[in-house]
Amino acid sequence: MAAAAPALALEQVTVTFLSPDGERYTAVREATLRVQPGEFVSVVGPTGCGKSTLLNIAAGLLRPSGGRVEVLGASLNGLNTKAGYLFQSEALMPWRTARANVTAGLEFRGVERSEAAARAD
């Protein structure tokens, strides 16, 4: 019997950014992580070590500069609709109404806008 694909697999993920002064810096270098279905994982480290960057990669909010990301054996392209994500600070979209912010998560998962609105009501 074949082993189940990891719920999340980061393979040799590297993330580089361009600083405001034009310097390129590496936030994460060649990170590999496999999370099996049902596992609970904590990412712990000092400020600035890349924890949030890894979580943003896993959520599909940020693309790695190198390496690959898979969710349940499929390459992650765009938002990870198999995961929930809670930002560290307020994350409302100021151009949307309160109701539209509530429905945003459903819309990101592909639910029709009218159906998302009905669920919000």
Secondary structure, DSSP 8 states (H G I E B T S, - for coil): ------SEEEEEEEEEEE-TTS-EEEEEEEEEEEE-TT--------TTSSHHHHHHHHHTSS--SEEEEEETTEE--S--TTS----SS----TTS-HHHHHHHHHHHTT--HHHHHHHH-
